[in-house]
């Protein structure tokens, strides 16, 4: 599953550098994604980000009971409009 936006480790959107919090990465990998400590430590960062993005979508679905918002730009009156 490909996502539109990828996080860059150690960079904020403003370009400011921040340290990567490895204990937090391992904690989330173990307690939210279900890996053991060793498995969470062996994941590539890109793979971890993709799994976490999928987890966030699933978590939001479970909490809000909805996957997306329907936004209709203009009212469709007939099939000819399409």
C-alpha positions in Angstrom: 0.0 0.0 0.0 1.5 3.3 -1.0 0.7 6.5 0.8 0.9 10.0 -0.6 3.1 11.5 2.0 6.2 9.9 3.5 7.8 11.1 6.6 11.5 11.9 6.5 13.3 10.7 9.6 15.0 13.5 11.5 13.3 16.3 9.5 10.2 18.5 10.3 8.2 19.9 7.4 9.8 23.3 8.2 13.2 21.7 7.4 14.3 21.8 11.0 16.3 18.7 12.1 15.1 16.7 15.1 16.5 13.6 16.6 14.8 10.3 15.8 13.2 8.8 19.0 14.1 5.2 18.7 12.6 4.1 22.0 9.2 5.5 20.9 9.6 3.6 17.5 10.2 0.4 19.3 7.4 1.0 21.8 4.8 1.6 19.1 6.1 -1.4 17.1 5.7 -3.6 20.2 2.5 -2.3 21.8 0.5 -1.0 18.8 1.7 -3.1 15.9 2.2 -6.4 17.8 5.9 -7.1 17.1 8.4 -8.5 19.6 11.2 -6.2 20.7 13.6 -7.8 18.4 11.2 -7.7 15.4 10.4 -4.0 16.0 14.1 -3.3 16.2 14.8 -5.0 12.8 12.2 -3.2 10.8 13.4 -0.8 8.1 12.2 2.7 8.9 10.2 3.0 5.6 8.5 -0.3 6.4 7.7 0.8 9.9 6.2 4.1 8.6 4.0 2.2 6.1 2.8 -0.2 8.8 2.1 2.7 11.2 0.2 4.6 8.5 -2.0 1.5 7.9 -2.5 1.2 11.7 -3.6 4.8 11.9 -6.2 4.3 9.2 -7.5 1.2 11.0 -7.5 2.9 14.4 -9.4 5.9 13.1 -11.9 3.6 11.5 -12.5 1.7 14.8 -12.7 4.9 16.8 -14.8 7.0 14.5 -16.7 4.2 12.7 -16.0 5.9 9.3 -13.2 5.7 6.7 -13.7 8.9 4.8 -15.8 12.0 4.4 -17.9 12.3 1.3 -17.3 15.7 -0.2 -19.4 16.5 -3.2 -18.2 19.5 -5.2 -21.4 20.1 -7.2 -24.8 18.6 -7.3 -25.3 15.9 -10.0 -28.7 16.2 -11.5 -28.4 13.6 -14.2 -26.0 11.1 -15.8 -25.3 13.6 -18.6 -23.5 15.9 -16.2 -20.9 13.2 -15.5 
